[in-house]
Amino acid sequence: MTKKIADAFYDKTVSVLEKVTITDEEGGVISKGYEVISEFKGNVSFSNCKSIQEQYGLDYEIDIAVTTSTGVDIKIDDIIKYGDVTFKVTDVLVSDSHKLVVATKWQ
């Protein structure tokens, strides 16, 4: 049953990003930006963020809420991207059937 729900509702692709740096010959660290390290499927919402803030007692404003499978490897402070917008994960709220990932716009 859970698989059928996931297939029906988790239809948007969210990317998880990681900062890429290199060290030059003199030992200087050079940032090369961010690259996609993984992706997951989820149900993305922008419209019910205020309700989620109130329901979970969050004392900051969120810009995106993503419901996804409990098996998705995502944690607080991860950088995610949906469409052309980048977000920083502020909370991962786990229930018995799913994870609710909330995030704020980043940079």
Buried (B, 14 or more C-beta within 10 A) or exposed (E): EEEEEBEEBBEBEBBBBEEEEEEEEEEEEEEEEBEEEBEBBBBBBEEEBEEBBEEEEBEEEBBBBBBBBEEBEBEEEBBBBBEEEBBBBBBBBEEEEBBBBBBBEBE
